[in-house]
């Protein structure tokens, strides 16, 4: 009887030890899993270290979001702002090489590329533009010219030299901000000049991709619906803000299109309509 009692005592201890070891192994597995996730997150940032992004309109709502997201991914940042443009409250300049340029002026826009001749630029996001309402009856040729200068000429002054630079360095990703009226003229009713001007953004992206065929240089057009900004909330106070697209979400999607996972995408049109 004593031997039987001793046997069960030893058996219970063995079972408890096995359960303890199983628990320990489970904890070790969880620990390694968490460490691997942390390592992969760090590795993704390390992969981007040494990469540089150019952001026009860096003081704008979308520009600031692009700066935040890409900085968090390890990119060096060149930010561009218009002459006299004030630094917005809360803007973090850490890691941002800010440059002031009048993108409407061809000479000023061209001059900066001499300083960047030896600098590699891997990604560019062009956020500068303008908006105007007006149907055919209210829109003059001067109105159209103004919108073309704001939405296309400022873009062309940057895209042309950058495209040549990226072709020379062998790779690059260019992101232009389009609009639904620019992509579909049926949606341009009441905003004729703006629709005409934004339609040229799509044609420019097509031309870049046509000339870059066979290379690792890709131009994309991002088409957001209403972007959730303080200004839009003030101008449309009764709208459903939750249906709008967040600037940081746009920036995250742009970053994904710069990743290895998206490297096989060509000529993408990135539609970000939210629920609107």
C-alpha positions in Angstrom: 0.0 0.0 0.0 2.9 2.3 0.9 4.5 1.6 -2.5 1.2 2.4 -4.3 0.9 5.7 -2.4 4.5 6.6 -3.2 3.9 5.7 -6.9 0.9 8.1 -7.2 2.8 10.8 -5.4 5.6 10.6 -7.8 3.2 10.4 -10.8 1.4 13.6 -9.7 4.7 15.4 -9.3 5.7 14.2 -12.8 2.4 15.4 -14.3 2.9 18.8 -12.5 6.4 19.0 -13.9 5.3 18.2 -17.4 2.5 20.8 -17.2 5.0 23.4 -15.9 7.4 22.6 -18.7 4.6 22.8 -21.3 3.6 26.2 -19.8 7.2 27.3 -20.0 7.6 26.2 -23.6 4.3 28.1 -24.4 5.7 31.3 -22.9 8.9 30.9 -24.8 7.0 30.5 -28.0 4.9 33.6 -27.4 8.0 35.5 -26.4 9.8 34.5 -29.6 6.7 35.3 -31.7 6.5 38.9 -30.2 10.3 39.4 -30.7 10.0 38.3 -34.4 7.1 40.7 -35.0 9.2 43.5 -33.4 12.2 42.5 -35.5 10.3 42.5 -38.7 8.8 45.9 -37.9 12.3 47.2 -37.3 13.6 45.5 -40.4 11.0 47.2 -42.6 12.3 50.5 -41.3 15.9 49.5 -41.8 15.2 48.6 -45.4 14.0 52.2 -46.0 17.0 53.8 -44.2 19.0 55.7 -46.8 15.9 56.3 -49.0 14.8 59.8 -49.6 11.3 61.2 -50.3 10.5 64.7 -51.8 7.2 66.2 -50.6 5.8 69.4 -52.1 3.3 71.2 -50.1 4.9 69.8 -47.0 3.1 72.3 -44.7 -0.4 71.3 -46.0 -2.6 68.8 -44.4 -1.7 65.9 -46.7 1.9 67.0 -47.0 2.3 66.9 -43.2 0.7 63.4 -43.1 3.2 62.1 -45.8 6.1 63.6 -43.8 4.9 61.9 -40.6 4.3 58.5 -42.1 7.5 58.3 -44.2 9.6 59.7 -41.4 8.3 56.9 -39.2 9.4 54.4 -41.8 13.0 55.6 -41.8 13.0 57.9 -44.9 15.1 61.1 -45.2 12.7 63.9 -46.2 13.0 66.9 -48.4 10.1 69.2 -47.8 9.0 72.0 -50.0 7.0 75.1 -49.2 6.0 78.3 -51.0 7.8 81.5 -50.3 6.3 83.3 -47.3 4.3 80.2 -46.2 4.1 80.0 -42.4 5.1 76.9 -40.5 1.9 75.3 -39.3 1.3 74.8 -35.6 2.4 71.4 -34.5 4.7 70.8 -37.5 7.7 68.7 -36.4 10.7 69.7 -38.4 12.9 66.8 -37.1 14.5 65.0 -40.0 13.0 67.3 -42.6 15.2 69.3 -45.0 12.9 72.2 -45.8 13.3 74.2 -49.0 11.3 77.3 -50.1 10.5 77.4 -53.8 8.0 79.2 -56.0 6.8 76.3 -58.1 5.0 78.6 -60.4 8.3 80.0 -61.6 10.3 77.9 -64.0 13.6 79.4 -63.2 13.2 79.0 -59.4 12.0 75.5 -59.8 14.9 74.5 -62.1 17.6 76.1 -59.9 17.1 73.7 -56.9 18.0 70.7 -59.0 21.6 71.9 -59.3 21.9 71.5 -55.5 20.4 68.0 -55.7 22.4 66.8 -58.6 24.2 64.2 -56.6 21.4 63.4 -54.2 19.3 60.3 -54.7 15.5 60.7 -54.5 13.6 57.5 -54.3 10.0 58.8 -53.9 8.2 62.0 -54.6 4.7 63.0 -53.5 3.3 66.2 -55.1 0.5 67.7 -53.1 0.5 71.3 -54.4 -2.7 72.5 -56.1 -5.8 74.7 -56.0 -9.5 74.6 -56.4 -12.2 76.8 -57.9 -15.9 76.5 -58.5 -17.6 77.8 -61.7 -19.6 76.4 -64.6 -19.1 77.3 -68.3 -21.1 80.5 -68.0 -18.9 81.8 -65.1 -15.5 80.5 -66.2 -13.2 82.6 -68.3 -10.1 81.6 -70.1 -8.1 83.4 -67.3 -9.8 81.2 -64.7 -8.8 78.1 -66.6 -5.2 79.3 -67.0 -5.0 80.0 -63.3 -6.1 76.5 -62.4 -3.8 75.0 -64.9 -0.9 76.9 -63.4 -1.8 75.9 -59.9 -2.6 72.2 -60.6 -0.4 71.3 -63.6 2.4 73.8 -64.2 3.6 73.5 -60.5 3.6 69.8 -61.0 5.3 69.7 -64.4 8.1 72.0 -63.1 9.0 69.2 -60.6 8.1 66.0 -62.5 10.1 66.7 -65.6 13.6 67.1 -63.9 12.8 64.4 -61.3 11.8 62.0 -64.0 15.1 62.5 -65.8 16.9 62.1 -62.5 15.1 58.8 -61.6 15.7 57.4 -65.0 19.4 58.1 -64.6 19.5 56.5 -61.1 17.5 53.5 -62.3 14.4 53.6 -60.1 11.8 55.9 -58.5 8.2 56.3 -57.5 6.2 59.4 -58.4 2.8 60.2 -56.8 0.6 62.9 -58.2 -2.7 64.0 -56.5 -5.6 63.7 -58.9 -9.3 64.2 -58.3 -12.6 62.6 -59.3 -13.6 65.6 -61.5 -10.2 65.4 -63.3 -10.6 61.7 -63.9 -14.2 61.8 -65.1 -15.4 65.1 -66.7 -19.0 64.1 -66.0 -18.1 65.0 -62.4 -16.7 68.4 -63.4 -20.1 70.1 -63.7 -19.9 73.4 -61.8 -16.1 73.3 -61.6 -15.0 73.5 -65.2 -11.5 75.1 -64.8 -10.6 72.7 -61.9 -11.7 69.7 -63.9 -9.8 70.7 -67.0 -6.6 71.4 -65.0 -6.8 68.1 -63.0 -7.4 66.1 -66.1 -3.8 67.0 -67.2 -2.4 65.3 -64.1 -3.6 62.0 -65.5 -2.2 62.7 -68.9 1.2 63.6 -67.4 1.3 60.3 -65.4 0.4 58.4 -68.5 3.3 60.1 -70.4 5.8 59.4 -67.6 4.9 55.7 -67.6 5.0 55.5 -71.4 8.5 56.9 -71.5 9.6 54.9 -68.5 8.4 51.6 -69.9 10.8 48.8 -69.1 12.4 50.7 -66.2 11.8 50.8 -62.5 10.3 54.3 -62.6 6.6 54.4 -62.0 4.1 57.3 -61.8 0.8 56.9 -59.9 -2.2 59.1 -59.5 -3.9 59.2 -56.1 -7.6 60.1 -56.3 -9.0 61.0 -52.9 -12.6 61.9 -52.3 -13.1 64.6 -49.6 -10.1 64.7 -47.3 -10.8 65.1 -43.6 -9.1 68.4 -42.9 -10.0 71.2 -40.4 -10.7 73.5 -43.4 -13.1 71.0 -45.0 -14.9 70.5 -41.7 -15.4 74.2 -41.3 -16.7 74.6 -44.9 -19.0 71.6 -44.6 -20.1 71.4 -41.0 -23.1 69.2 -41.6 -21.3 66.5 -43.5 -20.5 63.0 -42.2 -16.8 63.4 -41.4 -16.4 59.7 -40.7 -17.0 59.1 -44.5 -14.1 61.2 -45.5 -10.5 60.0 -46.1 -7.9 60.7 -43.4 -4.7 62.3 -44.6 -2.6 59.7 -42.7 -4.5 56.8 -44.4 -3.6 58.3 -47.8 0.0 58.6 -46.7 0.1 54.9 -45.5 -1.3 53.7 -48.9 1.3 55.7 -50.7 4.0 54.2 -48.6 2.6 50.7 -49.4 3.0 51.4 -53.1 6.7 52.1 -52.4 7.2 48.7 -50.8 8.7 45.6 -52.2 5.2 43.9 -52.0 3.9 46.5 -54.5 6.9 46.5 -56.8 5.1 44.7 -59.6 2.3 47.3 -59.9 2.6 49.5 -63.0 0.7 52.7 -63.8 -1.6 52.4 -60.8 -4.6 54.7 -60.2 -5.1 54.7 -56.5 -8.8 55.5 -55.7 -9.4 56.5 -52.0 -13.0 57.4 -51.7 -13.7 56.3 -48.2 -17.5 56.0 -47.8 -18.3 59.1 -49.8 
